[in-house]
Amino acid sequence: MWERIREIMRKEFLQTLRNPRMRALLFIPPILQLLIFGYAVNLDIENVRIAWMDSDQTPESRELRAAFEGSGYFHIVAEPQRGEDMQELLDHSNIEGVISIFPGFSRDMQRGTSAAVQILVDGTNSNTASIVSSYANQILAAYAQKARAVRNRRGAISDAGIAPKPSVYAQSRVWFNPDLASRVYFVPGVVVNIIALVTIILTSMSIVREREIGTMEQLMVTPIRPVELMLGKLLPFGVIGLFEVSLIVSAALLIFGIPMRGSLLLLFGCSALFLLNTLGVGLFLSTVSQTQQQAMMASFFFFMPALLLSGFSFPIANMPIAVQYLTYLNPLRYFMQIVRGLFLKGVGIESLWQQMAALFVFGVLILGLSAMRFHKRLD
């Protein structure tokens, strides 16, 4: 039995590596996704172009401007004097926001009353707008805290020993990704994308190719049993999937400097559980496709919704409630949580056992049902 499976595996490896289309699927998607998500896709907001409208022209307003310029996030590119000029800058997308200082800003600051500052943000890109608004509010809060501290010290000196009123301020600290770098968040997710995309497409196309060129009938008249044929077809792509994991993890560590705080052995073990799901899906798609083109389209039809609902780009908690429940049927969701937990948090089995159990259960069900359908098609 194992000799026949080994021969089918050898044939599958030779056929896959000899086919230019298959070789392209092995190497081009990992390279492209690494380059795109490692270098091109960057959600970090830096050098935000803003306009500065100062209707107060006082040392206090100039100090606030210096705080914005020194933050490293904002770059003042225009100083409109009228509302029409500001509107034109926003309409032509020359700026992402406007900071407007009203008359009396310095007077209100010295009196200790509320001093209004208007922040106008271009909301065309909602994600960028929310981040820019958050950065601006943080700078204003820090400036107000500093001004309050100065006023309290002056009050302590002038009030003949009366202590200033205590103030409370919050200090934030970010765990796991202190620099909030998009690359650290996205690159680990590429492991999930690559292993899913490559194994699903290769598995579905390989089996369909046998049927398309007429060699499936030749295999069926040999002493090879259906279960041996299925294992001989699936196991090579499982090995290829683990190779892709090794490739992406090595690139993440050596090229992009992504931290790997968890266990590599646990990562490969979870990858094997995930392969039960992807190989099962590829096997099922091969039974509903007649040509390699159909198998390719069916693979993308499954992969793209599964990727979007995995939490790779968009937080699952922000999705509608019905869609959130739907994601529990998506194996990519669980493996995405495992990979990011291992890379960024360094968690172990005690924190990931639920995701691992889900992958095992779904993998056994998907692979089992697909194997039954494959066996029926052969009969």
N, C-alpha and C positions, 0 to 999 in steps of 0.2 A: 504493500500500500504506500509506504513512505517513499519507496523508490520511484513509483509512478508520480507521486506528488512532486518530488524533487525534480523530475524531468520536465514536468509542466512548468514549474517555477523557473527552471533554467531557460526553457523556450520563451517564457513570458519576459524575462529580463532581456534576453537577446533581441526579441522582437520590439520591446519598448525602446531600448537604447539605440536600435538601428533606425527606427522611424524618426525622421526629422521633426515631425509635428509633436511627437511624444517628448523628444529631447527639449523642444522649445517650452513645453508645458512644465518640464522639470526645473528649468533654470531661469527663464525669462520672468514669470510671475514673481518669484521670490526677489529677484534683483530689482524689478520695477517697484514693488511694494516697499521694499526697504528704502530705496532712494526717495520715493514719494513721501512716505510717512516719517522717514528719518531727517530729510532735509526740506522738502517742498511744503508739506502740510505743517503749518505753524500757526497755532491759535494764540500764541503769546502776543500781547499788545505792547508794542514799543514804538517810540518816535511818533506819537499821535499828533497829527497836524491840527492845531487849534488857532482860533483868532482871539485877540485880547481887546476888549472894549473897556477902557478905564475912564469913567466919567468923574472920578474923584481926584486923581492925580495928586496923591499925598504919599508921604513916606510909608504909611501902612499898606496902601494898595500896591506900591512898588515892592514892598517886602513880600506880599502875597504872590506877586508875579515871579519874584526870585525863587519862591518855594516851588512853583510849578516848573520853572525852567531847570531847577536843580534836582528834580525828582528822577530824571532819566526816562520818563515816560512821555512827556509832552514837549512839543517843539512849536513855538509860536511863529507862524508864517505870515500873519497879517494883523493889522491894527485898524479895523474899520471904525469910522467915526459916526456913521449913520446906520440905521436899521436896514436901509435898502442895500447898502454895501454888504452887510452881514448876510442878508437873504441871497444875494447874488453868489457869494462864496459857497454857501450851503447848496444852492441849486446846481452849481457846476461841480460839486463834490471836490472842491479845492481844500476843504477842511473837514474834520470829523466832529468838531464841536466849537463852541464859543463860550468864553468866560467873560461875563459882563459885570463890572463893578459900578454900582449906583452912586450918585452923589450923596455925601454924608456918611460914607463908609467909615472914614477915619473918626468922625465925631461920635458915631455909635459905638465904635470899638473903645474909645476913651471913656465913654460913659458907662460901659459895661452892659449896654442894651444889645438887642439882636441886630446884627449888621447883615443885610441881605446881599447875597451874591447869586447871580443867575447863571445856571449851567444849561446851555442848549447843546443837545447831542443829535447828530444825524442818526435817525433810527432805521435807515434803510437796511442795514445789517443789524439785526436785533442782538446777536451775541456780542459784536463789537461795541454796540451802543451801551449795553449793560456793563461791560467791563470798563469802558471809558468813564462812564458815570460813577462807577464804584471807585476808580482811581482818584477822580477829581474830589469826590466826597471825603476820601481818606486824607488827601492833602489839606482840604479845608478844615477837617476835624483836628489834624495835627497843628495847623496854624492857630486855630482857636484855643487849643489846649496850651500852646506856648504863650499866647497873648494873655490868657487867664492867669497863668503862673506868674508872668511879669507883673500884672496888675495886683495880684495877691502879695507879692514881695514888696511892692511899693506901698500897699495898704498897711502891711505889717510895720514898715518903718515910720509911717506918718501917724499911725493910730496909737502911739504911746504904749507899746507892749501888748496891744490886742492881737491875738493870734489870727491869722487868716483862716477863712473857712476851708475845711478839707475838701479836696476834689478826688474823684474816682475816675480812673481811665483804664481802658482795656488794652492788653498787649497780646497780640495773636502769635501763635507759633504753628507752623505747618509741619505735620509728620509725613514721612514716606516720600514726599516730593517737595523738599523745602523751597526749591527755585520755581516750582509750579511750571516746569517745562513740559510743553506738549509732547515732545519726543519721548520722554520717559513714560508718558501715558499711552501713546499710540504704538510704539515699536513692539512691546510685548504682545499686543493684540494681533500683530502681523503673524505671529506663530499660529494662532487659531485660524486666521484667514488662509494661510498657505496650506496647512495640513488638510483643511476642509476642501479647498478648491482643487488641489492637485489630486488627492485620493478619490474624490467623487468623480471628477472628469475622467481620469485615467481608468478607473474601474469600469465605469459605464461604457466608455469608448472601446476598451479592450475586448469586452465580451461581445459587443455589437459588431466589432470588426470581424470576429470569427464567423458570425452569422452572415455578414454582408459579403465576404469573399468566398463563402461556401465551405470553410474548413471546419465549422461546427459539426456538420454531418459526418465528416471524416473522424472527428474525435469521438462522436457518439458510437461509432461502430467498432471502436477499439475496446480493450478490456477495462478501460478507465471507467470507474463508477461516477455518478453525478457528484457525490460529496467530494471525491478526490479531485474532480475537475474544478469544482468551486473553490476548494482550498488552494489548489495550485494556481488559480487565477487571482485570488484575493491576497494571499500571503506576500507576493512580491510588492504589491502596492502598500501593504502595511510596512514593509521594510523601507520603501521609498518615503513614506510619510515620516518615519522616524529619522531618516536621513535629512529630510527637509527641516525637521525640528532642530537637529544638530547644526545645520547650516545657519538658520535664522538666529539661534541662540548665540552661536559663535560670533556672528556679525554684530549682534546687539551688544555683546560684551566688549569686543575688541575694537570695533569701528565707532560705535555711538556711545560707548561708556555707560550703557544702561545698567543699573545695579541689579545683581542677582542675589537676593538675600535668603532665598529658600534653598531647598534641596534639589539638585539636578536629577538625582535618582527618582525622587517623587514626581518631578516634572515629566520624565520619560514614562513612568508608570501610568500617570494620568493621561498622557498622550496615547498610550496603548488602549486605555478605556475609551478614549474619544474615537480612536480608529474603528472600534466596533460599530460606532454609529455611522461614520462617513463611508466605510466600506459597505455597510448594509444599505445605505441610501444609494450608492453607486450601483450596487447589485440590483436593487429594485428598478432604478431608472433604465438599466440595461434590458430588463424584461418588458418595458413599455415602449422601447425605441426600436425602430427597424433599421435606421442608418446611423452613421457616426455624427452626422449633422444634427439629427434629432436628439441624440444623446447629449451632444454639446449644449443645445438650446435648453433641454430639460434640466441639465445640471445648473446652468445659470439661473433658470427659473426658480429652482429651489434655493440656490446659494444666496442670491441677492436679498430676498426677504429675510432669510435666516440671519444674514450678516447684519442687516439694519435692526433686527429685533434682538441682537445679542448683547447690546450695550457697548458695542465697539466705539461708536461715535456719539450716540445719544443716550443719556441716562435713562434706564428703564423706569425709574421712579417718576420721570416727567411725561411718560406716555399715558394715554387714557387707560382707565382701570381695566376695561375689557381686553385691551392689547397687552397689558401687564400680565393678566392671567394666561393669555395666549403664549407668552414667552416661556412659560414653564414647560411647554412641549418642545422647546428648541434646545437641542444639545449644545449648540454654540454658546448659549447663555452660560451654561455651567462651566464649560472649559475656559471661557473668557474670564470668569471669576477666579478660577483656579490659577491660570497663568499670571494674572495681575497680582493675585495674592502672594504667589511664590516670588515673583520678581521684586515687587515693591515693598511688601510687608514682611516677607520671610516667614509666613505662617506654615503650620504643619498639618498633619492628618487630623488633629483634633479640631481644627477650624474648617477643614475642607471635606470632611467625610460625607456630608450631605450631598455636596456637588458630585463627589466621586460615586456615591451610591446611585444618584440619578443617572449619571453617565452609564454605569454598569447595567441598570435596569433597562434604560432606553436602548442601549446597544444590543443587549440580548434580544429584546423584542423586535427591533428593526432588522437585525441580521437574521434572526430566526424566521420572521415572516418573509423576508426577501429570499432566503434560501429555499423556503417551501415553494414560493412562486417560481423561482429559477428551476427547481427540480421538476415542477409541473410542466414548464415550457419544454424542458428536455424530453420529458415523456411524450 
